[in-house]
Amino acid sequence: MDKMSAHRTNIPNSLNEHWMPFSSNRDFKKNPRLITSAKGLYLKTHEGKTLIDASCGLFCNPLGHGREEIAEAVSKQLRELDFVLPFNQGFGGSFELATRIAKHTPEDLNKIFYTICGSTAVDSAIKIAMAYHAANGNKKKFRFVGRDRGYHGMNIGGLSVGGFNNYKEMCTSVLMPGVQHMRHTLLPEHKFVKGQPDTGAELADDLELIANKFEGEVAACIIEPIAGSTGILVPPKGYLDRLRKICDKHGILLIFDEVITGWGRTGSPFAAQEFNVTPDIMTLAKATTNGVVPMGVVAVRDGIYDAVINSAPEGAIELFHGYTYSGIPAAVAAALAVQDIFEKENIFNRVKKISPYFQETLYSLKDLECVENIRGYGLLGGIDIKMKDKPGKAGFQVYKFCYENGVNLKATGDALVLAPPFISEKKHIDEIFEKIRKSINQYMKQ
Ligand SMILES: Cc1ncc(COP(=O)(O)O)c(C=O)c1O
């Protein structure tokens, strides 16, 4: 490695110019946490510490860091063909990838639209839903329904349907009109319940109320099958089924945002299959490329594609939507290499096998006094830390102790969010929870 590129992962001369996303810039710049290298389940920090990655960064690298096969495929692709104009032109890889993705998506969700990330996948799904209704002559359908505590990215569409009010405060005047929100599914009796709670399916009836109130105006309902970023809210038994039935009754499209749950997190390729409920549209990102090159995906039913395509005159552009970086060669190469690994290493099955041990160990933290609730499913876990003074303070402090003690995870408010790599073994899970326990104990003693 030459001197210039060696420096890119080491300690910079100045921290002043980079405005970091979703961060306490001031806190970070006083006490930086820089990652200098990553391999398998482990990260190295600029202080020479080793961290075990219990959240795949941001749910991104379930096959582990530094996968040679992916690096090799991307590097080869960049040398051979680095960019193709994606409108009215193409290259073989993006078609091959779409075929391979469609083999895993449920039922007839066989049409694959590429975007750049999760946020652009969600905004594209919103536009596709509008285009579908317009193609069917339903121009009155303009409303979207989201859910409290839902996270669908930071573009205007995703922000509008998302359920984090504090993220929207600075831009309420530019949000989409007519958006309604259902209640989230976490009930007081779900405390420390393992897997899917028995109660709460009737919360889906919020959609029925909205559909009746705005009869003929609701275009689509978007939810995360398991709400991820907010701290892992597992759907009550029967809830998703009930939403599906209400959507069918009122001609509402059901969109599953599987940006976190997609590609094996639950032990099935998608949560749709795990919970046996098929949406009309699905959004994916993150694990699609093992997080190493940005890519988002919208998978839609054949019938939606057909309606939109056939509504345009022959030879015309059917959907005025797309991005410069829709399905760029480097992202496609990474995603194809990921597909190879999924198959070769029987990854989804591996998740199914290790998940019970992860869940059992996750719930063992229940005895800690400041642990207020635990939720989990597959290789996802949420741990609520008792609030201190103001929301988010306790979560951030525990997160910092975790980092100090060698375990990397995501904290949202006072919830610690865990999503370990699919290649985790029992010894890794033991290490993760020993370090989290130690960190929470330290936090309680301070
Ligand atoms: C469910 C869900 N949808 C959308 C997004 C947005 O994805 P991105 O940050 O890639 O735009 C996220 C990000 O965490 C997510 O969890």
Ligand as a Chemical Component Dictionary entry (heavy atoms), coordinates in Angstrom:
data_LIG
# 
_chem_comp.id                   LIG 
_chem_comp.type                 NON-POLYMER 
_chem_comp.pdbx_formal_charge   0 
_chem_comp.three_letter_code    LIG 
# 
loop_
_chem_comp_atom.comp_id 
_chem_comp_atom.atom_id 
_chem_comp_atom.alt_atom_id 
_chem_comp_atom.type_symbol 
_chem_comp_atom.charge 
_chem_comp_atom.model_Cartn_x 
_chem_comp_atom.model_Cartn_y 
_chem_comp_atom.model_Cartn_z 
_chem_comp_atom.pdbx_ordinal 
LIG C1 C1 C 0 -35.937 -0.595 7.603 1  
LIG C2 C2 C 0 -35.062 0.444  7.007 2  
LIG N1 N1 N 0 -35.454 1.073  5.899 3  
LIG C3 C3 C 0 -34.683 2.013  5.302 4  
LIG C4 C4 C 0 -33.461 2.339  5.820 5  
LIG C5 C5 C 0 -32.617 3.394  5.161 6  
LIG O1 O1 O 0 -31.522 2.808  4.570 7  
LIG P1 P1 P 0 -30.259 3.719  4.138 8  
LIG O2 O2 O 0 -29.650 4.258  5.357 9  
LIG O3 O3 O 0 -29.416 2.742  3.363 10 
LIG O4 O4 O 0 -30.785 4.788  3.229 11 
LIG C6 C6 C 0 -33.003 1.697  6.974 12 
LIG C7 C7 C 0 -31.686 2.035  7.551 13 
LIG O5 O5 O 0 -31.308 1.589  8.598 14 
LIG C8 C8 C 0 -33.821 0.731  7.583 15 
LIG O6 O6 O 0 -33.438 0.117  8.705 16 
# 
loop_
_chem_comp_bond.comp_id 
_chem_comp_bond.atom_id_1 
_chem_comp_bond.atom_id_2 
_chem_comp_bond.value_order 
_chem_comp_bond.pdbx_ordinal 
LIG C1 C2 SING 1  
LIG C2 N1 SING 2  
LIG C2 C8 DOUB 3  
LIG N1 C3 DOUB 4  
LIG C3 C4 SING 5  
LIG C4 C5 SING 6  
LIG C4 C6 DOUB 7  
LIG C5 O1 SING 8  
LIG O1 P1 SING 9  
LIG P1 O2 DOUB 10 
LIG P1 O3 SING 11 
LIG P1 O4 SING 12 
LIG C6 C7 SING 13 
LIG C6 C8 SING 14 
LIG C7 O5 DOUB 15 
LIG C8 O6 SING 16 
# 
